[in-house]
């Protein structure tokens, strides 16, 4: 009987540990995290998302900017220091390809590859 209770306790603790570890796993993290390179309609860009809500960008002429981003579903809201306000982009990831598109007129779209 004691052995049965000990086995039951060990099994219960193991199950509780698995549930706790699964809950703490976070579901994969920030899908944009990393460095992405590619083009807008008219020039080359590098985007870096830090996985904590911060981002940086640099174009082919060496002009750099940094700001913040938040993800909500398939939308990412980006606010860079040189921009007047935040821009909502719809993002799509296919393997190592990232597309950033927006409905806002006169704003660039980006086709990027994970570095």
N, C-alpha and C positions, 0 to 999 in steps of 0.2 A: 504494500500500500504506500509506504514511504517513497519507494522508487517511482511509482506511478505519479505521485504528487510532484516529485522533483523533475521528472520528464515533462509534466504538464507546465510547470513553472518555467523551465528552460524554453519550451516551445512558445509560451506566451511572451516571454521577454524577447525572443528572436523575432517574433511577428511584430511586436511593438517597435523594435529597432528598425526593421525594414520599413514600416509605415512612416516613422520619423525621418529616416533618410530620404525616402521618396518625397515627402512633403518639403524638405529642405532643398531638394534638387533644383527648384526654380524653373523647370520646364524649358531648359535650353538657353536661356539668357537672351541678350539683345541680338537680334538677327542682323543688324547693321554694323555691329562692332567689327572694326578692322579698317584697313586702308583699301580704297577703291580708286582705280584709275580709268580714265576714258575721256569722252568728249561731250560737250554741249553742242548746240547747233554750229557754233563758230570757233571753238577753241578747246584745247586739252585741259583737263582738270584732274587734280588728285583730291579726294575727300577722305578724311579720317574721322571715324566715329569711335569715341573712347569706351563705349559701353556703359557710361555713367551719366549720359546727357550732355556731354561736351563734344564739339566737333570743330574741325579745322579744314580749310580748303586752300589750295594753291593752284593758280592757272599757269599756263605755259610761259607767261612773261614774268613769273616769280612773284606775282601779287598774291599776298596771303591775307586770310581773314579767319576769324574764329568766332564761335558762338555756342548756341545750345540747340538741343533737339529733344522732342518727345515723340513717342510712338503710341498711336491709338488705332488698333486694328491694322488696316492696310495703309493708313495715313501716317506721315511723319511731318511734324511741324518744325521747321528750321528757322532760327533767328540768328543771323550773322551781324556782326557789329557795323558793317557798312550798309546794311539794308535798312530801309525805313521801318519795316515791321516784319513780323513772322510770315512765312509762306508755308502753306500746306501743300505737300507733295503726296501723291499716291505712289507707293513703291511696290515693285514686283521683283522678287528674287527667283532666278531660275539657275540652279547650280551656282556657278561663280559669277553670274551676271546680275547686275542691279540696274533697274530702270527707275528713274525719278521723273514723274510727270506732274504737271499742275494745270488746273483750269484757269489760272490767272493769266490774263493777256500780257504779252511782252516779257514773260518770264521764261528762262531757258529750261529745257528738259535735259536729262543726263542719261547716257548709256555708259555704264561703268563695269569694270571687271575687277574682281577681288585680287589684290596683290599677294 
